[in-house]
Amino acid sequence: MENLLFSFGSIKLEWHSVLLSFLLAFILSTAVATVYEKTFQGLSWSRGLLHSMILGSMICCLLMIAIGDNVARGIGIVGSLAVIRFRTNLRDPRDLIFLFAAFGVGVASGVQSYDAAIIGCIVFCVIAYAMHHSPFGTQRPHDGLIRFQASSGAATSELIVSIMGRIPRHFALVTMRSIAQGEQVEYAYQVKLAKPDDGIRLIRELEAVEGLRGLTYMNQQTTVEV
């Protein structure tokens, strides 16, 4: 078994080198898939996407080992792959980037560029984690839309405006309409909160207003995917 060699083009690879390439591709692509899982923020979860990252990395590794430095084999494999049509639609460009990252470590492992595969995987995962926990790219954090009905009258209106001026960092009146034959007024405010906990404070103080009912707060953070 020690003398068993795999010949690909003009490059000869020992069996344990081939096994090491597949093992490294599996480990690194699993690390990329794990980072994707930990930093995922949407609601449309796809278990198949994680499996595709790992299995796709293994396939890329296999193809690079099979091609070696043989141009004819490379052309033949590319021609055969052209027959396959990939019609899966990815909702988030970030999913495509993680797929490329997993395939990239598979290609690097297949050509036995182990240093590039390991260092590239580590750098990619660290940067992905850092961007996940940083506010970079978020222009409107902690935005929300709040709706409620309150008794008509100048005193109630002034109290509501006072609460809105103290807790939210910014607020804007979206709609205000009279209901219940003028006895109630329905309000809708767009609010921008300085901290996520301010939403709870805002709801508690508004609930204390006499005659206020139907209080609804809708979170509109841009990181939430519906």
PyMOL CGO cylinders between C-alpha atoms (Angstrom):
from pymol import cmd
from pymol.cgo import CYLINDER

trace = [
    CYLINDER, 0.00, 0.00, 0.00, 2.93, 2.33, 0.72, 0.3, 1, 1, 1, 1, 1, 1,
    CYLINDER, 2.93, 2.33, 0.72, 4.07, 2.11, -2.89, 0.3, 1, 1, 1, 1, 1, 1,
    CYLINDER, 4.07, 2.11, -2.89, 0.64, 2.73, -4.36, 0.3, 1, 1, 1, 1, 1, 1,
    CYLINDER, 0.64, 2.73, -4.36, 0.80, 5.84, -6.56, 0.3, 1, 1, 1, 1, 1, 1,
    CYLINDER, 0.80, 5.84, -6.56, -1.83, 7.83, -8.35, 0.3, 1, 1, 1, 1, 1, 1,
    CYLINDER, -1.83, 7.83, -8.35, -0.69, 9.27, -11.64, 0.3, 1, 1, 1, 1, 1, 1,
    CYLINDER, -0.69, 9.27, -11.64, -2.38, 12.43, -12.95, 0.3, 1, 1, 1, 1, 1, 1,
    CYLINDER, -2.38, 12.43, -12.95, -0.77, 13.91, -16.07, 0.3, 1, 1, 1, 1, 1, 1,
    CYLINDER, -0.77, 13.91, -16.07, 2.92, 14.33, -15.40, 0.3, 1, 1, 1, 1, 1, 1,
    CYLINDER, 2.92, 14.33, -15.40, 2.40, 14.67, -11.62, 0.3, 1, 1, 1, 1, 1, 1,
    CYLINDER, 2.40, 14.67, -11.62, 2.46, 11.61, -9.41, 0.3, 1, 1, 1, 1, 1, 1,
    CYLINDER, 2.46, 11.61, -9.41, 0.69, 11.84, -6.09, 0.3, 1, 1, 1, 1, 1, 1,
    CYLINDER, 0.69, 11.84, -6.09, 0.96, 9.28, -3.35, 0.3, 1, 1, 1, 1, 1, 1,
    CYLINDER, 0.96, 9.28, -3.35, -2.29, 7.97, -1.97, 0.3, 1, 1, 1, 1, 1, 1,
    CYLINDER, -2.29, 7.97, -1.97, -1.80, 9.61, 1.41, 0.3, 1, 1, 1, 1, 1, 1,
    CYLINDER, -1.80, 9.61, 1.41, -1.31, 13.01, -0.29, 0.3, 1, 1, 1, 1, 1, 1,
    CYLINDER, -1.31, 13.01, -0.29, -4.61, 12.57, -2.10, 0.3, 1, 1, 1, 1, 1, 1,
    CYLINDER, -4.61, 12.57, -2.10, -6.30, 11.56, 1.16, 0.3, 1, 1, 1, 1, 1, 1,
    CYLINDER, -6.30, 11.56, 1.16, -4.80, 14.58, 2.92, 0.3, 1, 1, 1, 1, 1, 1,
    CYLINDER, -4.80, 14.58, 2.92, -6.18, 16.89, 0.23, 0.3, 1, 1, 1, 1, 1, 1,
    CYLINDER, -6.18, 16.89, 0.23, -9.70, 15.50, 0.61, 0.3, 1, 1, 1, 1, 1, 1,
    CYLINDER, -9.70, 15.50, 0.61, -9.49, 15.62, 4.40, 0.3, 1, 1, 1, 1, 1, 1,
    CYLINDER, -9.49, 15.62, 4.40, -8.28, 19.21, 4.41, 0.3, 1, 1, 1, 1, 1, 1,
    CYLINDER, -8.28, 19.21, 4.41, -10.99, 20.25, 1.94, 0.3, 1, 1, 1, 1, 1, 1,
    CYLINDER, -10.99, 20.25, 1.94, -13.60, 18.65, 4.18, 0.3, 1, 1, 1, 1, 1, 1,
    CYLINDER, -13.60, 18.65, 4.18, -12.33, 20.28, 7.38, 0.3, 1, 1, 1, 1, 1, 1,
    CYLINDER, -12.33, 20.28, 7.38, -11.91, 23.76, 5.91, 0.3, 1, 1, 1, 1, 1, 1,
    CYLINDER, -11.91, 23.76, 5.91, -15.24, 23.74, 4.06, 0.3, 1, 1, 1, 1, 1, 1,
    CYLINDER, -15.24, 23.74, 4.06, -16.93, 22.58, 7.27, 0.3, 1, 1, 1, 1, 1, 1,
    CYLINDER, -16.93, 22.58, 7.27, -15.35, 25.55, 9.05, 0.3, 1, 1, 1, 1, 1, 1,
    CYLINDER, -15.35, 25.55, 9.05, -16.72, 27.91, 6.37, 0.3, 1, 1, 1, 1, 1, 1,
    CYLINDER, -16.72, 27.91, 6.37, -20.18, 26.31, 6.64, 0.3, 1, 1, 1, 1, 1, 1,
    CYLINDER, -20.18, 26.31, 6.64, -20.08, 26.62, 10.44, 0.3, 1, 1, 1, 1, 1, 1,
    CYLINDER, -20.08, 26.62, 10.44, -19.24, 30.33, 10.22, 0.3, 1, 1, 1, 1, 1, 1,
    CYLINDER, -19.24, 30.33, 10.22, -22.13, 30.78, 7.79, 0.3, 1, 1, 1, 1, 1, 1,
    CYLINDER, -22.13, 30.78, 7.79, -24.48, 29.01, 10.19, 0.3, 1, 1, 1, 1, 1, 1,
    CYLINDER, -24.48, 29.01, 10.19, -23.36, 31.09, 13.19, 0.3, 1, 1, 1, 1, 1, 1,
    CYLINDER, -23.36, 31.09, 13.19, -23.62, 34.41, 11.33, 0.3, 1, 1, 1, 1, 1, 1,
    CYLINDER, -23.62, 34.41, 11.33, -26.88, 33.68, 9.48, 0.3, 1, 1, 1, 1, 1, 1,
    CYLINDER, -26.88, 33.68, 9.48, -29.51, 36.38, 10.10, 0.3, 1, 1, 1, 1, 1, 1,
    CYLINDER, -29.51, 36.38, 10.10, -32.36, 35.63, 7.72, 0.3, 1, 1, 1, 1, 1, 1,
    CYLINDER, -32.36, 35.63, 7.72, -35.49, 33.55, 8.22, 0.3, 1, 1, 1, 1, 1, 1,
    CYLINDER, -35.49, 33.55, 8.22, -35.25, 31.40, 5.08, 0.3, 1, 1, 1, 1, 1, 1,
    CYLINDER, -35.25, 31.40, 5.08, -32.91, 28.72, 6.36, 0.3, 1, 1, 1, 1, 1, 1,
    CYLINDER, -32.91, 28.72, 6.36, -31.51, 26.21, 3.87, 0.3, 1, 1, 1, 1, 1, 1,
    CYLINDER, -31.51, 26.21, 3.87, -29.89, 23.06, 5.24, 0.3, 1, 1, 1, 1, 1, 1,
    CYLINDER, -29.89, 23.06, 5.24, -29.03, 22.01, 1.70, 0.3, 1, 1, 1, 1, 1, 1,
    CYLINDER, -29.03, 22.01, 1.70, -26.85, 25.09, 1.27, 0.3, 1, 1, 1, 1, 1, 1,
    CYLINDER, -26.85, 25.09, 1.27, -24.56, 23.97, 4.09, 0.3, 1, 1, 1, 1, 1, 1,
    CYLINDER, -24.56, 23.97, 4.09, -24.31, 20.49, 2.58, 0.3, 1, 1, 1, 1, 1, 1,
    CYLINDER, -24.31, 20.49, 2.58, -23.58, 22.05, -0.82, 0.3, 1, 1, 1, 1, 1, 1,
    CYLINDER, -23.58, 22.05, -0.82, -20.65, 23.99, 0.62, 0.3, 1, 1, 1, 1, 1, 1,
    CYLINDER, -20.65, 23.99, 0.62, -18.99, 20.87, 1.97, 0.3, 1, 1, 1, 1, 1, 1,
    CYLINDER, -18.99, 20.87, 1.97, -19.83, 18.50, -0.88, 0.3, 1, 1, 1, 1, 1, 1,
    CYLINDER, -19.83, 18.50, -0.88, -19.01, 21.15, -3.49, 0.3, 1, 1, 1, 1, 1, 1,
    CYLINDER, -19.01, 21.15, -3.49, -15.62, 21.68, -1.90, 0.3, 1, 1, 1, 1, 1, 1,
    CYLINDER, -15.62, 21.68, -1.90, -14.94, 17.95, -2.09, 0.3, 1, 1, 1, 1, 1, 1,
    CYLINDER, -14.94, 17.95, -2.09, -15.90, 17.91, -5.77, 0.3, 1, 1, 1, 1, 1, 1,
    CYLINDER, -15.90, 17.91, -5.77, -13.61, 20.86, -6.53, 0.3, 1, 1, 1, 1, 1, 1,
    CYLINDER, -13.61, 20.86, -6.53, -10.78, 19.07, -4.78, 0.3, 1, 1, 1, 1, 1, 1,
    CYLINDER, -10.78, 19.07, -4.78, -11.47, 15.91, -6.77, 0.3, 1, 1, 1, 1, 1, 1,
    CYLINDER, -11.47, 15.91, -6.77, -11.50, 17.78, -10.08, 0.3, 1, 1, 1, 1, 1, 1,
    CYLINDER, -11.50, 17.78, -10.08, -8.24, 19.61, -9.38, 0.3, 1, 1, 1, 1, 1, 1,
    CYLINDER, -8.24, 19.61, -9.38, -6.52, 16.35, -8.43, 0.3, 1, 1, 1, 1, 1, 1,
    CYLINDER, -6.52, 16.35, -8.43, -7.92, 14.59, -11.52, 0.3, 1, 1, 1, 1, 1, 1,
    CYLINDER, -7.92, 14.59, -11.52, -6.81, 17.40, -13.86, 0.3, 1, 1, 1, 1, 1, 1,
    CYLINDER, -6.81, 17.40, -13.86, -3.33, 17.87, -12.43, 0.3, 1, 1, 1, 1, 1, 1,
    CYLINDER, -3.33, 17.87, -12.43, -1.29, 19.69, -15.08, 0.3, 1, 1, 1, 1, 1, 1,
    CYLINDER, -1.29, 19.69, -15.08, -2.94, 17.86, -17.99, 0.3, 1, 1, 1, 1, 1, 1,
    CYLINDER, -2.94, 17.86, -17.99, -4.53, 20.44, -20.29, 0.3, 1, 1, 1, 1, 1, 1,
    CYLINDER, -4.53, 20.44, -20.29, -6.49, 17.83, -22.25, 0.3, 1, 1, 1, 1, 1, 1,
    CYLINDER, -6.49, 17.83, -22.25, -8.13, 16.52, -19.10, 0.3, 1, 1, 1, 1, 1, 1,
    CYLINDER, -8.13, 16.52, -19.10, -8.95, 20.03, -18.00, 0.3, 1, 1, 1, 1, 1, 1,
    CYLINDER, -8.95, 20.03, -18.00, -10.70, 20.80, -21.29, 0.3, 1, 1, 1, 1, 1, 1,
    CYLINDER, -10.70, 20.80, -21.29, -12.58, 17.52, -21.17, 0.3, 1, 1, 1, 1, 1, 1,
    CYLINDER, -12.58, 17.52, -21.17, -13.82, 18.06, -17.62, 0.3, 1, 1, 1, 1, 1, 1,
    CYLINDER, -13.82, 18.06, -17.62, -14.87, 21.65, -18.34, 0.3, 1, 1, 1, 1, 1, 1,
    CYLINDER, -14.87, 21.65, -18.34, -16.76, 20.43, -21.41, 0.3, 1, 1, 1, 1, 1, 1,
    CYLINDER, -16.76, 20.43, -21.41, -18.56, 17.75, -19.43, 0.3, 1, 1, 1, 1, 1, 1,
    CYLINDER, -18.56, 17.75, -19.43, -19.51, 20.23, -16.70, 0.3, 1, 1, 1, 1, 1, 1,
    CYLINDER, -19.51, 20.23, -16.70, -20.96, 22.56, -19.32, 0.3, 1, 1, 1, 1, 1, 1,
    CYLINDER, -20.96, 22.56, -19.32, -23.74, 20.03, -19.84, 0.3, 1, 1, 1, 1, 1, 1,
    CYLINDER, -23.74, 20.03, -19.84, -24.92, 20.57, -16.25, 0.3, 1, 1, 1, 1, 1, 1,
    CYLINDER, -24.92, 20.57, -16.25, -27.32, 23.45, -15.69, 0.3, 1, 1, 1, 1, 1, 1,
    CYLINDER, -27.32, 23.45, -15.69, -27.40, 25.00, -12.23, 0.3, 1, 1, 1, 1, 1, 1,
    CYLINDER, -27.40, 25.00, -12.23, -30.69, 26.86, -11.88, 0.3, 1, 1, 1, 1, 1, 1,
    CYLINDER, -30.69, 26.86, -11.88, -30.82, 27.32, -8.11, 0.3, 1, 1, 1, 1, 1, 1,
    CYLINDER, -30.82, 27.32, -8.11, -31.62, 30.90, -7.15, 0.3, 1, 1, 1, 1, 1, 1,
    CYLINDER, -31.62, 30.90, -7.15, -29.84, 32.31, -4.11, 0.3, 1, 1, 1, 1, 1, 1,
    CYLINDER, -29.84, 32.31, -4.11, -31.79, 35.04, -2.33, 0.3, 1, 1, 1, 1, 1, 1,
    CYLINDER, -31.79, 35.04, -2.33, -28.78, 36.59, -0.65, 0.3, 1, 1, 1, 1, 1, 1,
    CYLINDER, -28.78, 36.59, -0.65, -25.46, 37.40, -2.43, 0.3, 1, 1, 1, 1, 1, 1,
    CYLINDER, -25.46, 37.40, -2.43, -23.78, 36.51, 0.85, 0.3, 1, 1, 1, 1, 1, 1,
    CYLINDER, -23.78, 36.51, 0.85, -24.79, 32.87, 0.30, 0.3, 1, 1, 1, 1, 1, 1,
    CYLINDER, -24.79, 32.87, 0.30, -22.94, 32.90, -3.03, 0.3, 1, 1, 1, 1, 1, 1,
    CYLINDER, -22.94, 32.90, -3.03, -19.81, 34.32, -1.40, 0.3, 1, 1, 1, 1, 1, 1,
    CYLINDER, -19.81, 34.32, -1.40, -19.75, 31.53, 1.18, 0.3, 1, 1, 1, 1, 1, 1,
    CYLINDER, -19.75, 31.53, 1.18, -20.19, 28.96, -1.58, 0.3, 1, 1, 1, 1, 1, 1,
    CYLINDER, -20.19, 28.96, -1.58, -17.23, 30.48, -3.43, 0.3, 1, 1, 1, 1, 1, 1,
    CYLINDER, -17.23, 30.48, -3.43, -15.18, 30.40, -0.23, 0.3, 1, 1, 1, 1, 1, 1,
    CYLINDER, -15.18, 30.40, -0.23, -15.94, 26.70, 0.30, 0.3, 1, 1, 1, 1, 1, 1,
    CYLINDER, -15.94, 26.70, 0.30, -15.13, 25.89, -3.33, 0.3, 1, 1, 1, 1, 1, 1,
    CYLINDER, -15.13, 25.89, -3.33, -11.97, 27.99, -3.08, 0.3, 1, 1, 1, 1, 1, 1,
    CYLINDER, -11.97, 27.99, -3.08, -10.55, 25.98, -0.19, 0.3, 1, 1, 1, 1, 1, 1,
    CYLINDER, -10.55, 25.98, -0.19, -11.45, 22.82, -2.09, 0.3, 1, 1, 1, 1, 1, 1,
    CYLINDER, -11.45, 22.82, -2.09, -9.52, 23.99, -5.16, 0.3, 1, 1, 1, 1, 1, 1,
    CYLINDER, -9.52, 23.99, -5.16, -6.54, 25.04, -3.04, 0.3, 1, 1, 1, 1, 1, 1,
    CYLINDER, -6.54, 25.04, -3.04, -6.54, 21.68, -1.28, 0.3, 1, 1, 1, 1, 1, 1,
    CYLINDER, -6.54, 21.68, -1.28, -6.80, 19.84, -4.61, 0.3, 1, 1, 1, 1, 1, 1,
    CYLINDER, -6.80, 19.84, -4.61, -3.69, 21.52, -6.01, 0.3, 1, 1, 1, 1, 1, 1,
    CYLINDER, -3.69, 21.52, -6.01, -1.91, 20.83, -2.69, 0.3, 1, 1, 1, 1, 1, 1,
    CYLINDER, -1.91, 20.83, -2.69, -1.54, 24.49, -1.84, 0.3, 1, 1, 1, 1, 1, 1,
    CYLINDER, -1.54, 24.49, -1.84, -2.17, 23.68, 1.80, 0.3, 1, 1, 1, 1, 1, 1,
    CYLINDER, -2.17, 23.68, 1.80, -0.77, 26.91, 3.22, 0.3, 1, 1, 1, 1, 1, 1,
    CYLINDER, -0.77, 26.91, 3.22, -3.02, 29.05, 1.02, 0.3, 1, 1, 1, 1, 1, 1,
    CYLINDER, -3.02, 29.05, 1.02, -6.05, 26.88, 1.86, 0.3, 1, 1, 1, 1, 1, 1,
    CYLINDER, -6.05, 26.88, 1.86, -5.55, 27.05, 5.63, 0.3, 1, 1, 1, 1, 1, 1,
    CYLINDER, -5.55, 27.05, 5.63, -4.55, 30.70, 5.85, 0.3, 1, 1, 1, 1, 1, 1,
    CYLINDER, -4.55, 30.70, 5.85, -7.25, 31.76, 3.41, 0.3, 1, 1, 1, 1, 1, 1,
    CYLINDER, -7.25, 31.76, 3.41, -9.93, 29.86, 5.32, 0.3, 1, 1, 1, 1, 1, 1,
    CYLINDER, -9.93, 29.86, 5.32, -8.85, 31.34, 8.66, 0.3, 1, 1, 1, 1, 1, 1,
    CYLINDER, -8.85, 31.34, 8.66, -8.73, 34.90, 7.32, 0.3, 1, 1, 1, 1, 1, 1,
    CYLINDER, -8.73, 34.90, 7.32, -12.11, 34.55, 5.62, 0.3, 1, 1, 1, 1, 1, 1,
    CYLINDER, -12.11, 34.55, 5.62, -13.80, 33.12, 8.73, 0.3, 1, 1, 1, 1, 1, 1,
    CYLINDER, -13.80, 33.12, 8.73, -12.32, 35.77, 11.04, 0.3, 1, 1, 1, 1, 1, 1,
    CYLINDER, -12.32, 35.77, 11.04, -13.40, 38.62, 8.75, 0.3, 1, 1, 1, 1, 1, 1,
    CYLINDER, -13.40, 38.62, 8.75, -16.89, 37.11, 8.34, 0.3, 1, 1, 1, 1, 1, 1,
    CYLINDER, -16.89, 37.11, 8.34, -17.30, 36.92, 12.13, 0.3, 1, 1, 1, 1, 1, 1,
    CYLINDER, -17.30, 36.92, 12.13, -15.99, 40.46, 12.57, 0.3, 1, 1, 1, 1, 1, 1,
    CYLINDER, -15.99, 40.46, 12.57, -18.37, 41.89, 9.97, 0.3, 1, 1, 1, 1, 1, 1,
    CYLINDER, -18.37, 41.89, 9.97, -21.27, 40.00, 11.55, 0.3, 1, 1, 1, 1, 1, 1,
    CYLINDER, -21.27, 40.00, 11.55, -20.69, 41.65, 14.94, 0.3, 1, 1, 1, 1, 1, 1,
    CYLINDER, -20.69, 41.65, 14.94, -19.81, 45.09, 13.58, 0.3, 1, 1, 1, 1, 1, 1,
    CYLINDER, -19.81, 45.09, 13.58, -22.32, 47.78, 12.53, 0.3, 1, 1, 1, 1, 1, 1,
    CYLINDER, -22.32, 47.78, 12.53, -20.63, 48.07, 9.13, 0.3, 1, 1, 1, 1, 1, 1,
    CYLINDER, -20.63, 48.07, 9.13, -23.18, 48.36, 6.34, 0.3, 1, 1, 1, 1, 1, 1,
    CYLINDER, -23.18, 48.36, 6.34, -26.10, 49.09, 8.67, 0.3, 1, 1, 1, 1, 1, 1,
    CYLINDER, -26.10, 49.09, 8.67, -27.40, 52.57, 8.00, 0.3, 1, 1, 1, 1, 1, 1,
    CYLINDER, -27.40, 52.57, 8.00, -30.61, 52.47, 10.04, 0.3, 1, 1, 1, 1, 1, 1,
    CYLINDER, -30.61, 52.47, 10.04, -30.26, 50.28, 13.14, 0.3, 1, 1, 1, 1, 1, 1,
    CYLINDER, -30.26, 50.28, 13.14, -33.11, 49.79, 15.60, 0.3, 1, 1, 1, 1, 1, 1,
    CYLINDER, -33.11, 49.79, 15.60, -35.80, 51.28, 13.38, 0.3, 1, 1, 1, 1, 1, 1,
    CYLINDER, -35.80, 51.28, 13.38, -39.42, 50.57, 14.12, 0.3, 1, 1, 1, 1, 1, 1,
    CYLINDER, -39.42, 50.57, 14.12, -43.00, 51.52, 13.33, 0.3, 1, 1, 1, 1, 1, 1,
    CYLINDER, -43.00, 51.52, 13.33, -45.32, 52.07, 16.27, 0.3, 1, 1, 1, 1, 1, 1,
    CYLINDER, -45.32, 52.07, 16.27, -49.13, 52.28, 16.00, 0.3, 1, 1, 1, 1, 1, 1,
    CYLINDER, -49.13, 52.28, 16.00, -51.73, 53.00, 18.65, 0.3, 1, 1, 1, 1, 1, 1,
    CYLINDER, -51.73, 53.00, 18.65, -55.07, 54.68, 19.30, 0.3, 1, 1, 1, 1, 1, 1,
    CYLINDER, -55.07, 54.68, 19.30, -55.48, 57.43, 21.88, 0.3, 1, 1, 1, 1, 1, 1,
    CYLINDER, -55.48, 57.43, 21.88, -58.21, 59.71, 23.12, 0.3, 1, 1, 1, 1, 1, 1,
    CYLINDER, -58.21, 59.71, 23.12, -58.55, 62.92, 21.19, 0.3, 1, 1, 1, 1, 1, 1,
    CYLINDER, -58.55, 62.92, 21.19, -57.54, 66.04, 23.04, 0.3, 1, 1, 1, 1, 1, 1,
    CYLINDER, -57.54, 66.04, 23.04, -54.65, 68.45, 23.36, 0.3, 1, 1, 1, 1, 1, 1,
    CYLINDER, -54.65, 68.45, 23.36, -53.44, 67.05, 26.70, 0.3, 1, 1, 1, 1, 1, 1,
    CYLINDER, -53.44, 67.05, 26.70, -53.14, 63.49, 25.39, 0.3, 1, 1, 1, 1, 1, 1,
    CYLINDER, -53.14, 63.49, 25.39, -51.46, 64.66, 22.20, 0.3, 1, 1, 1, 1, 1, 1,
    CYLINDER, -51.46, 64.66, 22.20, -48.89, 66.71, 24.12, 0.3, 1, 1, 1, 1, 1, 1,
    CYLINDER, -48.89, 66.71, 24.12, -48.12, 63.79, 26.44, 0.3, 1, 1, 1, 1, 1, 1,
    CYLINDER, -48.12, 63.79, 26.44, -47.52, 61.49, 23.46, 0.3, 1, 1, 1, 1, 1, 1,
    CYLINDER, -47.52, 61.49, 23.46, -45.23, 64.03, 21.77, 0.3, 1, 1, 1, 1, 1, 1,
    CYLINDER, -45.23, 64.03, 21.77, -43.34, 64.45, 25.06, 0.3, 1, 1, 1, 1, 1, 1,
    CYLINDER, -43.34, 64.45, 25.06, -42.71, 60.68, 25.31, 0.3, 1, 1, 1, 1, 1, 1,
    CYLINDER, -42.71, 60.68, 25.31, -41.64, 60.51, 21.68, 0.3, 1, 1, 1, 1, 1, 1,
    CYLINDER, -41.64, 60.51, 21.68, -39.20, 63.35, 22.22, 0.3, 1, 1, 1, 1, 1, 1,
    CYLINDER, -39.20, 63.35, 22.22, -37.53, 61.76, 25.24, 0.3, 1, 1, 1, 1, 1, 1,
    CYLINDER, -37.53, 61.76, 25.24, -36.97, 58.11, 24.28, 0.3, 1, 1, 1, 1, 1, 1,
    CYLINDER, -36.97, 58.11, 24.28, -36.44, 57.69, 20.52, 0.3, 1, 1, 1, 1, 1, 1,
    CYLINDER, -36.44, 57.69, 20.52, -33.40, 59.31, 18.99, 0.3, 1, 1, 1, 1, 1, 1,
    CYLINDER, -33.40, 59.31, 18.99, -35.57, 60.46, 16.07, 0.3, 1, 1, 1, 1, 1, 1,
    CYLINDER, -35.57, 60.46, 16.07, -39.26, 60.12, 15.34, 0.3, 1, 1, 1, 1, 1, 1,
    CYLINDER, -39.26, 60.12, 15.34, -41.63, 61.12, 12.57, 0.3, 1, 1, 1, 1, 1, 1,
    CYLINDER, -41.63, 61.12, 12.57, -45.40, 61.08, 12.42, 0.3, 1, 1, 1, 1, 1, 1,
    CYLINDER, -45.40, 61.08, 12.42, -46.42, 58.85, 9.51, 0.3, 1, 1, 1, 1, 1, 1,
    CYLINDER, -46.42, 58.85, 9.51, -50.22, 58.90, 9.73, 0.3, 1, 1, 1, 1, 1, 1,
    CYLINDER, -50.22, 58.90, 9.73, -52.85, 60.37, 12.04, 0.3, 1, 1, 1, 1, 1, 1,
    CYLINDER, -52.85, 60.37, 12.04, -56.56, 59.85, 11.47, 0.3, 1, 1, 1, 1, 1, 1,
    CYLINDER, -56.56, 59.85, 11.47, -59.72, 60.32, 13.42, 0.3, 1, 1, 1, 1, 1, 1,
    CYLINDER, -59.72, 60.32, 13.42, -61.77, 57.25, 14.35, 0.3, 1, 1, 1, 1, 1, 1,
    CYLINDER, -61.77, 57.25, 14.35, -64.76, 56.39, 16.53, 0.3, 1, 1, 1, 1, 1, 1,
    CYLINDER, -64.76, 56.39, 16.53, -66.61, 59.51, 15.38, 0.3, 1, 1, 1, 1, 1, 1,
    CYLINDER, -66.61, 59.51, 15.38, -63.81, 61.79, 16.47, 0.3, 1, 1, 1, 1, 1, 1,
    CYLINDER, -63.81, 61.79, 16.47, -63.45, 60.40, 19.99, 0.3, 1, 1, 1, 1, 1, 1,
    CYLINDER, -63.45, 60.40, 19.99, -60.23, 58.49, 19.16, 0.3, 1, 1, 1, 1, 1, 1,
    CYLINDER, -60.23, 58.49, 19.16, -57.19, 59.31, 17.07, 0.3, 1, 1, 1, 1, 1, 1,
    CYLINDER, -57.19, 59.31, 17.07, -55.04, 56.63, 15.43, 0.3, 1, 1, 1, 1, 1, 1,
    CYLINDER, -55.04, 56.63, 15.43, -51.32, 57.41, 15.29, 0.3, 1, 1, 1, 1, 1, 1,
    CYLINDER, -51.32, 57.41, 15.29, -48.46, 55.79, 13.38, 0.3, 1, 1, 1, 1, 1, 1,
    CYLINDER, -48.46, 55.79, 13.38, -44.91, 56.89, 14.16, 0.3, 1, 1, 1, 1, 1, 1,
    CYLINDER, -44.91, 56.89, 14.16, -41.62, 55.94, 12.54, 0.3, 1, 1, 1, 1, 1, 1,
    CYLINDER, -41.62, 55.94, 12.54, -38.99, 55.82, 15.30, 0.3, 1, 1, 1, 1, 1, 1,
    CYLINDER, -38.99, 55.82, 15.30, -35.23, 55.38, 15.36, 0.3, 1, 1, 1, 1, 1, 1,
    CYLINDER, -35.23, 55.38, 15.36, -33.96, 54.07, 18.67, 0.3, 1, 1, 1, 1, 1, 1,
    CYLINDER, -33.96, 54.07, 18.67, -30.48, 54.58, 20.09, 0.3, 1, 1, 1, 1, 1, 1,
    CYLINDER, -30.48, 54.58, 20.09, -30.54, 51.17, 21.81, 0.3, 1, 1, 1, 1, 1, 1,
    CYLINDER, -30.54, 51.17, 21.81, -32.68, 48.06, 21.29, 0.3, 1, 1, 1, 1, 1, 1,
    CYLINDER, -32.68, 48.06, 21.29, -33.91, 48.27, 24.92, 0.3, 1, 1, 1, 1, 1, 1,
    CYLINDER, -33.91, 48.27, 24.92, -35.42, 51.68, 24.23, 0.3, 1, 1, 1, 1, 1, 1,
    CYLINDER, -35.42, 51.68, 24.23, -38.25, 49.94, 22.40, 0.3, 1, 1, 1, 1, 1, 1,
    CYLINDER, -38.25, 49.94, 22.40, -39.40, 48.31, 25.65, 0.3, 1, 1, 1, 1, 1, 1,
    CYLINDER, -39.40, 48.31, 25.65, -39.16, 51.64, 27.50, 0.3, 1, 1, 1, 1, 1, 1,
    CYLINDER, -39.16, 51.64, 27.50, -41.19, 53.36, 24.80, 0.3, 1, 1, 1, 1, 1, 1,
    CYLINDER, -41.19, 53.36, 24.80, -43.95, 50.76, 24.94, 0.3, 1, 1, 1, 1, 1, 1,
    CYLINDER, -43.95, 50.76, 24.94, -44.14, 50.88, 28.76, 0.3, 1, 1, 1, 1, 1, 1,
    CYLINDER, -44.14, 50.88, 28.76, -44.43, 54.65, 28.89, 0.3, 1, 1, 1, 1, 1, 1,
    CYLINDER, -44.43, 54.65, 28.89, -47.06, 54.76, 26.16, 0.3, 1, 1, 1, 1, 1, 1,
    CYLINDER, -47.06, 54.76, 26.16, -49.09, 52.05, 27.91, 0.3, 1, 1, 1, 1, 1, 1,
    CYLINDER, -49.09, 52.05, 27.91, -49.23, 54.31, 30.96, 0.3, 1, 1, 1, 1, 1, 1,
    CYLINDER, -49.23, 54.31, 30.96, -51.05, 57.00, 28.96, 0.3, 1, 1, 1, 1, 1, 1,
    CYLINDER, -51.05, 57.00, 28.96, -54.72, 57.03, 29.92, 0.3, 1, 1, 1, 1, 1, 1,
    CYLINDER, -54.72, 57.03, 29.92, -57.06, 56.04, 27.12, 0.3, 1, 1, 1, 1, 1, 1,
    CYLINDER, -57.06, 56.04, 27.12, -54.34, 54.60, 24.88, 0.3, 1, 1, 1, 1, 1, 1,
    CYLINDER, -54.34, 54.60, 24.88, -55.10, 51.21, 23.31, 0.3, 1, 1, 1, 1, 1, 1,
    CYLINDER, -55.10, 51.21, 23.31, -54.13, 48.96, 20.38, 0.3, 1, 1, 1, 1, 1, 1,
    CYLINDER, -54.13, 48.96, 20.38, -50.41, 49.58, 20.92, 0.3, 1, 1, 1, 1, 1, 1,
    CYLINDER, -50.41, 49.58, 20.92, -48.32, 47.75, 18.30, 0.3, 1, 1, 1, 1, 1, 1,
    CYLINDER, -48.32, 47.75, 18.30, -44.57, 47.98, 17.70, 0.3, 1, 1, 1, 1, 1, 1,
    CYLINDER, -44.57, 47.98, 17.70, -43.13, 46.53, 14.48, 0.3, 1, 1, 1, 1, 1, 1,
    CYLINDER, -43.13, 46.53, 14.48, -39.39, 46.05, 14.22, 0.3, 1, 1, 1, 1, 1, 1,
    CYLINDER, -39.39, 46.05, 14.22, -37.99, 47.18, 10.87, 0.3, 1, 1, 1, 1, 1, 1,
    CYLINDER, -37.99, 47.18, 10.87, -34.32, 46.34, 11.19, 0.3, 1, 1, 1, 1, 1, 1,
    CYLINDER, -34.32, 46.34, 11.19, -32.68, 45.89, 7.80, 0.3, 1, 1, 1, 1, 1, 1,
    CYLINDER, -32.68, 45.89, 7.80, -30.94, 42.70, 8.95, 0.3, 1, 1, 1, 1, 1, 1,
    CYLINDER, -30.94, 42.70, 8.95, -34.23, 40.83, 9.31, 0.3, 1, 1, 1, 1, 1, 1,
    CYLINDER, -34.23, 40.83, 9.31, -35.32, 38.94, 6.22, 0.3, 1, 1, 1, 1, 1, 1,
    CYLINDER, -35.32, 38.94, 6.22, -38.96, 38.02, 5.78, 0.3, 1, 1, 1, 1, 1, 1,
]
cmd.load_cgo(trace, "trace")
